[in-house]
Amino acid sequence: MNYSHYISINPTIRFGKPCIIGTRISVYDVLGWFASGMTMVEILEDFPQLSKEKIQACLAFAADREHKFKIAS
């Protein structure tokens, strides 16, 4: 998945955290909701501006960042 269609980093939005384009919802927010036990269905119900593709983009972004971090270490 090309998460760059859904995720952007803008220093004027949420202090430059990676966010879903057109929202102030950060990748960290989405990961935190999953970590707290929310399901994709619950997230989509609570945040109708999101879509399955946008949530998957957050997961792909985080996985890519983790992969790049391990390579650099």
C-alpha angles and dihedrals in degrees: 000000000000099000092182087082088064108024128063137172115219120169090215094056119070091338092295098307114151106265138180107264113260093019140071090232110122129211086242090058092054093046090048092053091053091046090053090056103262116146125224089253091054092048091050091049093050096042110036091176087071128078135196089258093053092050091048088050089057090053092047091049092051092047091050092049091050091049092050091048092054091050092051094048 
